[in-house]
Each structure stands twice: as C-alpha cells, then as structure tokens.
Amino acid sequence: MATDSGVAAVSAERIDLGSFTFECGETVPTLEVAYETYGEFTGSNAVLVCHALTGSAHVARRGKAGAGVADQTTTGQARAWWDDTVGPGTAIDTTEYFVVCANVPGSCYGTTGPASENSETGEPYGSEFPPVTVGDWTRAQRRLLDELGVGRLHAVVGGSVGGMNALEWVRRYPDDVDRVAAIATAPRLDAQCLALDAIARRAITTDPNWNGGDYYGDDRPDPNQGLAIARQLGHVMYLSKESMAEKFGRRAVGRDAGGERFPPGPTTDFFPYRDVESYLDYNAEAFVDRFDANSYCYLTQAMDDFDLATGFGSVADALAAFAGEALVVSFTGDWHFTVEQSSAIADGFRETGTSVAHHVVDSTHGHDAFLVEPDRLNPPLADFLVDGVAGRAVTDTDSATDRDDHAPVHTGLF
C-alpha cells in the first residue's frame, strides 16, 4: 500500500479469525482482532509491534499516511501510543517497513474480550470469557499475519508486556523472526510486581459494582472506582522516585485550581490536595472512560502468568531455537522491569550463541521511559532494524567484566 505522494499508507481494520481455542482449553466461536497496518509490504519488510498492557493497535497517527488523512481514534485512544517511534523518518520507519500492530485478545480496543458479545448467546461474555495468556496473544497474531499474507517477519518489537509478547514469538515461532527487540521487559515478573498487580485486581473485584465481572448492561453501573484505583497504582509503578519528586514533590494544588479527589477524601478542607494526587485522579478518571475493568484483570493475569522458561527449564533453553539477532533495551530508573532482568534475557541469548546487544539507557523516568524518551530509544532501535547488532548505535552496554567480546557498562549514550 502506498499513496500517490510516496508516503506510506495506513489502514485500520478488524478481521474475523473464526473459532479460537485458548491455551486453557476453552474455545470462543469467533475471535475478531482489531489491527492497523502502516507502509507497503514488499515480502520481507514486515515488522510486528506488540503493544503494552492497556495499549491498542493504534500505534501511530493515521495522519502520517499523507495529506487529508485525519488522525482517527478508531481504538478508543486519543493519541497514538508510540507515535514518536513508529512512522516516516522514525526508528520504525513506515516508508521502509510494513508495520502491523494488533490489539490482543482479552482487551477492549476492538479485539474480542470480556465486554464483547458472545455470538452464541447474544450477551457480553463477562466472567465467562476464557482466561488469556501471552501465548494466546502470539498465536492470534500469527493467524492474523497468515491472513495478511505475511510469513517471515523482519522483526518483532515490543515494550513492557509487549516485550514479553515479542519474546514469546522467539520461543514459539523461532523460524518466523529475523530480529527481535525486547524493550523494558523481563523473562517474568518478580514477587513485588505480582503483589502490586494482585492489589490492583483486588481493588476492582471489591468494588460494590463488580457483580462477579458481570456488570454489563444499561441498568448496571461499571466498577469504575475499583478500576480507577487499580490504574492509579499502575501509574505509581510506571514512575521512578526521582521522576515523581521532580514532577510533583510535595506541592499542593491551589484552592482555585478546581482540584477534586477521586473518589472524594475525608476532611479535604483541612488537608492539602497535592499535585501527585491530582495527577493520579486525572489519569484515573480518563482511564475509566476508555478501558474495561474485566480486561484490566484479564491482561494483568496474563502478564503475571508469563514465564519465558516455562516448559524449557531455563531462559537459554527457551531461546535456543532462535537463529536471528536480538536487541534488549533497559532503563536504569525502571524498577518495574529492571536492568538486571533485561540482563537475564541477554545472557540467555548469549548462552545459545545468538547475536545480541543489551543497550542500557541512563534514565530517571522509570518504566515509562520507553514511551517518553524516543531520543534515547530510537537511535539503537533504528540501527538494529537496519544492520542488526552491528548497527552503529547498537552498543552492547551490558556488564562484561569476564567477557572480552562485550563492552563494559557505559549508560547514557545519547
């Protein structure tokens, strides 16, 4: 697909993949997948982008397709979530690559999930929707690409749980991928993150309007209070102490700023309403308008359940069949998916003899760095997609005091 002006074209679609059996053994009669494509497919230039937890297929602005094509919020998000990294002239250049991004099963941005209608009953699935896994996401993506006529991928790229999705591609379909870029991710969640996700789900399931996950219908309110608290907890996980101190400190919102707690707190006329509270409340209110509480529970459970070594014994064994090249990117301020966890992925690739670079970025932004620091992420990612680990900006910054073939740590390259 290309426009007359030569600018890469884009399409937003929804496809029916027919009956789909999840890894849990349960089947849905119809799995519809929402996806967007960018650029022209030449047969060997396909790049699959895997979105993070609450992301969508809307990875880049549709307006980048050319003049007269407006940005459309077809997936319910007001802004393309990786617009500075995907598009003409960016790291994943849509004038060079055919980019595919698909919303995952269990989500609420166009792909079949708990809020979708069961074609056999005419009612929303609700609590009857099957449990989903990262493996299910990957299998659905493979079926979508088959429908699009895409066989082998030039690259799979993903950040956060999208990075887990990308690693699952290497584990499940090693012959279908030339290059993989796993960004701000881990082979599995640690106990602290598992605990925080459990608290987030508990906030949802103890909401008075939860009703066992079957809250759909005009006469039922959604469990928005629980979902809001879960999202607030998520935002704290995505930021670092340093970035929160810099953004908010202990500053209070002025009385004339119109700040209001969500939900309202006690004795608000006496205690200050702080900037950090205002930030969390604003984002929570916006989130409950665009996301589904069931989907949040399903997707966090899928992330919690993922363990790259499952069924293989070790990370290296899970990656052993992959014969391509790998880029691992981590950020020093990210305590959600740490540099050490990324090192475990890179070491797993090295043990199998895979060409791999672990690029460490010195950052204070926390987990959100892969979204908000394109100036530091884009150079190594762009060079990796073009030249693999030999790319000029793809310096391996992993610790290598006992290895002569890898450079020592030197973060903050850009």
C-alpha positions in Angstrom: 0.0 0.0 0.0 1.4 3.4 -0.9 -0.1 6.8 -1.6 0.5 8.7 -4.9 2.8 11.1 -2.9 5.0 8.2 -2.0 4.2 8.5 1.7 3.4 5.2 3.4 -0.2 4.3 3.6 -2.1 3.1 6.6 -5.3 1.1 7.3 -7.3 0.3 10.4 -9.2 -3.0 10.2 -11.0 -5.7 12.1 -10.8 -9.3 11.0 -12.7 -12.4 12.0 -10.3 -15.3 12.6 -13.1 -17.7 13.3 -13.1 -20.2 16.1 -10.2 -19.9 18.6 -9.2 -22.2 21.3 -7.2 -20.7 24.1 -4.4 -22.4 26.0 -6.7 -23.0 28.9 -8.7 -25.3 26.6 -11.8 -23.1 26.2 -13.0 -22.0 22.8 -14.8 -18.9 21.5 -16.8 -19.3 18.4 -15.5 -16.1 16.9 -12.2 -14.2 17.6 -12.2 -10.8 16.0 -8.9 -8.9 16.0 -8.5 -5.2 15.6 -5.3 -4.2 13.8 -3.6 -1.4 11.9 -1.0 -1.6 9.2 1.4 1.1 8.0 3.5 1.2 4.9 3.9 -1.1 1.9 4.5 -4.8 2.1 7.4 -5.9 -0.1 7.6 -9.5 1.1 10.5 -9.2 3.5 10.0 -5.9 5.4 7.2 -6.8 7.9 7.6 -5.5 11.5 5.2 -6.6 14.1 4.8 -4.2 17.0 3.4 -5.6 20.3 1.6 -3.2 22.5 1.9 -2.8 26.3 -0.8 -3.7 28.9 -3.5 -1.1 28.1 -2.3 -0.2 24.6 -4.1 -0.7 21.3 -3.5 -1.3 17.6 -3.3 2.5 17.2 0.5 2.7 17.4 1.0 5.7 15.1 -1.0 8.7 13.8 -3.1 7.8 10.8 -2.4 11.4 9.6 1.1 10.2 8.8 -0.3 8.4 5.8 -0.5 11.6 3.8 -2.3 14.8 3.4 -6.0 14.8 4.0 -6.0 11.7 6.2 -7.1 12.7 9.7 -6.0 11.0 12.9 -8.9 8.8 14.0 -9.4 7.3 17.4 -10.7 4.1 16.0 -9.5 2.1 19.0 -10.6 4.5 21.7 -7.3 6.1 22.4 -7.0 9.9 21.9 -3.3 9.6 20.9 -1.3 7.1 19.1 0.7 5.4 21.8 4.2 5.2 20.1 3.9 8.0 17.6 7.5 9.2 18.1 8.9 5.7 17.4 6.7 4.5 14.6 6.2 6.5 11.4 8.0 8.1 8.5 11.6 9.0 9.5 11.3 7.5 13.0 13.0 4.3 14.3 10.4 2.0 12.8 10.2 3.9 9.5 6.9 3.2 7.8 8.4 4.3 4.4 10.7 1.3 4.7 8.8 -1.2 6.8 5.4 -2.7 6.6 4.3 -2.3 10.2 1.5 -4.4 11.8 0.1 -3.8 15.3 -2.8 -5.9 16.6 -4.9 -5.5 19.7 -4.6 -8.6 21.9 -7.4 -11.0 22.8 -8.9 -10.1 26.2 -8.6 -6.3 25.6 -11.4 -3.8 24.9 -10.0 -1.9 21.9 -11.7 -3.8 19.1 -10.4 -7.4 19.7 -12.7 -9.9 21.3 -12.7 -9.7 25.1 -14.9 -9.9 28.1 -17.0 -6.9 27.0 -17.6 -8.5 23.6 -20.9 -10.1 22.6 -20.8 -13.9 22.5 -22.3 -14.8 19.1 -23.9 -17.9 20.6 -25.8 -16.2 23.4 -26.2 -12.6 22.2 -24.8 -11.4 25.6 -21.5 -10.0 26.7 -19.0 -12.7 27.8 -18.3 -11.0 31.1 -16.9 -13.6 33.6 -17.4 -16.4 31.0 -14.6 -15.2 28.8 -11.7 -17.7 28.8 -8.5 -16.8 30.7 -5.9 -15.5 28.2 -2.1 -15.9 28.1 0.7 -14.1 26.3 0.9 -17.3 24.2 -2.7 -16.8 23.1 -1.8 -13.2 22.0 1.1 -14.6 20.0 -1.0 -17.3 18.3 -3.7 -14.8 17.4 -1.1 -12.5 15.8 0.3 -15.5 13.8 -3.1 -16.2 12.5 -3.7 -12.6 11.6 -0.4 -12.4 9.7 -1.3 -15.5 7.8 -4.5 -13.8 6.7 -2.5 -10.8 5.6 -0.1 -13.0 3.6 2.9 -12.2 5.9 5.1 -15.2 6.6 8.5 -14.5 8.0 8.9 -11.2 9.9 11.9 -8.9 9.5 11.4 -8.0 13.2 9.1 -8.3 16.2 9.4 -5.3 18.6 7.6 -4.8 21.9 7.9 -2.9 25.2 6.8 -3.9 28.7 4.4 -6.8 28.5 4.7 -6.2 24.7 8.3 -7.2 25.1 7.2 -10.5 26.7 4.9 -10.9 23.7 8.0 -10.4 21.4 10.0 -13.0 23.4 7.1 -15.4 23.1 7.4 -15.1 19.3 11.0 -16.2 19.5 10.1 -19.1 21.8 7.1 -20.2 19.9 7.9 -19.3 16.2 11.7 -19.0 16.1 11.8 -19.7 12.3 9.4 -16.8 11.6 11.5 -14.0 13.0 14.8 -12.5 11.8 15.2 -9.9 14.6 13.6 -9.3 18.0 13.7 -6.2 20.1 12.6 -6.7 23.7 12.4 -3.3 25.4 11.9 -2.5 29.1 10.8 -6.1 29.8 11.7 -9.2 31.7 11.5 -13.0 31.4 9.0 -13.0 34.2 7.5 -10.7 36.9 9.1 -10.6 40.3 7.2 -11.1 43.5 6.8 -7.3 44.2 5.1 -6.7 40.8 3.0 -9.8 41.2 1.8 -8.4 44.6 1.0 -4.9 43.2 -1.0 -6.5 40.3 -2.9 -8.6 42.8 -3.8 -5.5 44.8 -4.9 -3.7 41.6 -7.2 -6.6 40.8 -8.4 -6.7 44.4 -9.4 -3.0 44.1 -11.6 -3.9 41.1 -13.1 -7.1 42.4 -14.1 -5.5 45.8 -15.8 -2.6 44.0 -19.5 -2.6 45.0 -20.4 -2.6 41.3 -18.2 -5.6 40.4 -21.0 -8.2 40.4 -18.6 -11.1 39.8 -17.5 -9.5 36.5 -21.0 -9.5 35.0 -21.7 -5.7 35.3 -22.6 -5.1 31.6 -25.9 -3.6 30.7 -27.6 -0.2 30.7 -29.1 -0.8 34.1 -25.8 -1.6 35.8 -23.0 0.8 36.8 -19.4 -0.2 36.0 -16.9 -0.9 38.8 -15.1 2.4 37.9 -14.0 3.2 41.4 -12.0 0.0 41.7 -10.6 0.4 38.1 -9.6 3.9 38.9 -7.6 2.8 42.0 -6.0 0.0 40.0 -4.9 2.4 37.4 -3.5 4.8 40.0 -1.4 2.0 41.4 -0.2 1.2 37.9 0.9 4.8 37.4 3.0 4.7 40.6 4.6 1.5 39.3 5.5 3.2 36.0 7.3 6.2 37.5 10.5 6.3 39.5 11.1 8.0 42.8 13.3 10.6 41.1 10.8 11.4 38.4 7.9 11.7 40.9 10.0 14.0 43.1 10.8 16.1 40.1 7.3 16.2 38.7 5.3 16.7 41.9 7.4 17.0 45.1 5.1 17.8 48.0 3.4 20.6 46.2 -0.3 21.2 46.9 -2.9 22.2 44.3 -4.1 25.7 44.8 -7.7 26.2 46.1 -8.6 28.0 42.9 -7.3 25.1 40.7 -10.6 23.2 41.0 -8.9 20.0 42.2 -11.2 17.3 43.5 -10.3 13.9 44.9 -11.4 10.8 43.0 -13.0 9.4 45.0 -13.6 12.2 47.4 -11.4 12.0 50.5 -12.2 13.0 54.1 -11.7 16.5 55.6 -10.5 17.9 52.3 -10.9 21.4 53.6 -8.1 20.8 56.2 -5.6 18.5 54.5 -3.9 19.7 51.3 -4.7 18.2 47.9 -1.3 17.6 46.4 -0.1 17.7 42.9 0.7 14.0 42.9 -2.9 13.2 43.9 -4.3 15.5 41.2 -2.2 13.7 38.6 -3.4 10.3 39.7 -7.0 11.4 39.9 -6.9 13.0 36.5 -5.4 9.9 34.8 -7.8 7.6 36.7 -10.9 9.5 35.5 -9.6 9.5 31.9 -8.8 5.8 32.1 -12.2 4.6 33.3 -13.8 6.3 30.4 -11.8 4.3 27.9 -11.0 0.9 29.5 -12.8 -2.1 30.8 -12.3 -3.4 34.3 -12.6 -7.1 33.3 -10.0 -6.5 30.6 -7.6 -5.0 33.1 -8.0 -8.1 35.3 -7.5 -10.5 32.3 -4.5 -8.7 30.9 -2.7 -8.3 34.2 -3.2 -12.0 34.9 -1.7 -12.9 31.5 1.3 -10.8 32.3 1.6 -12.3 35.8 1.5 -15.8 34.4 4.2 -15.3 31.7 7.5 -17.1 32.4 9.8 -17.4 29.4 11.5 -20.5 30.8 8.2 -22.4 31.4 8.4 -25.8 29.7 12.1 -25.5 28.9 13.9 -25.3 32.2 15.8 -22.1 31.5 15.7 -18.8 29.6 18.5 -20.0 27.4 16.7 -23.3 26.5 13.6 -21.3 25.7 15.5 -19.2 23.2 17.8 -21.9 21.8 15.9 -22.4 18.5 16.1 -18.8 17.5 18.8 -18.2 14.8 18.3 -14.5 14.3 19.6 -11.4 16.1 18.3 -9.7 19.3 18.3 -6.3 20.9 17.5 -5.9 24.6 16.9 -2.3 25.9 16.5 -1.4 29.5 16.4 1.9 31.5 18.3 2.5 34.8 15.3 4.2 36.5 12.9 1.4 35.7 12.1 -0.6 38.9 9.2 -2.4 37.3 11.3 -4.2 34.7 14.9 -3.7 35.8 18.2 -3.6 34.1 19.1 -6.9 35.9 16.0 -8.6 34.4 16.9 -7.5 30.9 20.5 -8.8 31.5 19.0 -12.2 32.2 17.3 -12.1 28.8 20.5 -11.0 27.1 22.5 -13.7 28.9 20.0 -16.3 27.8 20.6 -15.3 24.2 24.4 -15.3 24.6 24.3 -18.8 26.1 22.8 -20.0 22.8 25.3 -18.2 20.7 22.7 -15.7 19.4 24.0 -12.3 18.3 22.6 -10.0 21.0 23.2 -6.5 22.3 21.9 -5.2 25.7 21.6 -1.4 25.4 21.3 0.3 28.8 19.9 3.8 28.9 20.6 6.0 31.9 17.2 7.5 32.7 15.2 8.8 35.6 11.8 8.3 34.0 11.0 4.9 35.4 9.2 2.3 33.3 7.5 4.9 31.1 10.9 5.8 29.7 10.4 3.6 26.6 7.4 5.7 25.7 8.6 9.2 26.7 12.3 9.1 25.7 12.3 8.5 21.9 15.6 10.5 21.5 17.4 7.7 23.5 15.4 4.7 22.3 15.2 5.4 18.6 18.8 5.5 17.6 19.7 2.0 18.7 16.4 0.6 17.6 16.6 2.2 14.2 20.2 0.9 13.6 19.3 -2.5 14.9 16.4 -2.9 12.4 18.8 -1.9 9.6 22.1 -3.5 10.5 21.3 -5.8 13.4 23.7 -5.8 16.4 26.4 -4.4 14.1 24.4 -1.1 13.9 26.4 2.0 14.8 24.2 3.0 17.8 23.6 -0.6 19.0 26.4 -0.7 21.5 26.2 -3.6 24.0 26.4 -1.9 27.4 25.8 -5.0 29.5 28.2 -5.8 32.2 31.0 -7.9 30.8 33.9 -7.9 33.1 34.6 -11.5 32.4 33.8 -11.4 28.7 36.2 -10.0 26.1 33.6 -9.9 23.4 31.3 -7.3 25.1 31.9 -3.7 26.1 31.7 -2.7 29.7 28.7 -0.7 31.1 28.5 2.9 29.9 25.0 4.2 30.1 23.5 7.4 28.9 24.9 7.1 25.3 22.6 9.6 23.8 
